[in-house]
Amino acid sequence: MGLLKVIVEKHEDGFVAYPLGLRGTVVGEGDSFEEAVADVTSAIKFHIETFGEEEFETDGPILDVFIAEADVAV
């Protein structure tokens, strides 16, 4: 399967993780960073086993991930 980039967000009540480069919604959560990564890894495996490798987006691998803030007036 290979390596996937995973975003991990820290919230007041725990961590949420989701992969980049997969079609559909795949999310993991946990009380710690490590638990969220383990949970999303299991969810990714299940997703691929269920829907097949065509669930990978075909734009090529994501080389890097950056976090930026944007000041948006609403």
C-alpha positions in Angstrom: 0.0 0.0 0.0 2.8 2.5 0.9 2.9 5.6 3.0 0.1 8.0 3.1 0.2 11.5 4.6 -2.1 11.8 7.6 -3.4 15.1 9.1 -3.7 15.0 12.9 -5.7 17.7 14.6 -5.6 18.4 18.4 -8.9 19.4 19.9 -10.0 20.1 23.5 -11.5 16.6 23.8 -8.8 14.6 21.9 -7.2 14.0 18.5 -8.7 13.5 15.1 -6.7 12.1 12.2 -7.5 11.7 8.5 -5.5 10.7 5.4 -4.8 12.7 2.3 -5.0 11.1 -1.1 -7.9 8.7 -0.5 -11.4 9.1 -2.0 -14.2 8.9 0.6 -14.2 9.7 4.2 -11.8 8.0 6.5 -11.3 9.3 10.0 -9.6 8.1 13.2 -9.7 9.5 16.7 -8.1 9.0 20.1 -7.2 10.5 23.4 -3.6 10.8 22.3 -1.8 11.5 19.0 -0.6 7.9 18.8 -4.2 6.5 19.4 -5.6 8.7 16.6 -2.8 7.6 14.2 -3.4 3.9 15.1 -7.2 4.3 14.7 -6.9 6.0 11.3 -4.4 3.5 10.1 -6.9 0.7 10.9 -9.6 2.7 9.2 -7.5 3.2 6.1 -6.7 -0.5 5.9 -10.4 -1.4 6.2 -11.3 1.2 3.6 -8.8 -0.2 1.0 -9.8 -3.8 1.8 -13.5 -2.9 1.3 -13.4 -0.6 -1.7 -10.1 -1.6 -3.4 -7.0 0.2 -4.4 -8.9 2.4 -6.8 -9.8 4.5 -3.8 -6.4 6.1 -4.1 -6.5 9.5 -5.9 -4.7 9.3 -9.2 -3.0 12.7 -9.1 0.2 11.1 -7.8 1.6 11.0 -4.3 1.4 14.0 -2.1 5.0 15.0 -1.6 4.6 17.2 1.5 2.0 18.9 3.7 2.1 22.4 5.0 -0.1 24.2 7.6 -0.9 27.8 7.1 -3.3 30.3 8.7 -5.5 32.6 6.6 -7.1 35.6 8.2 -10.6 35.6 6.7 -13.1 38.4 7.5 -16.7 37.1 7.6 
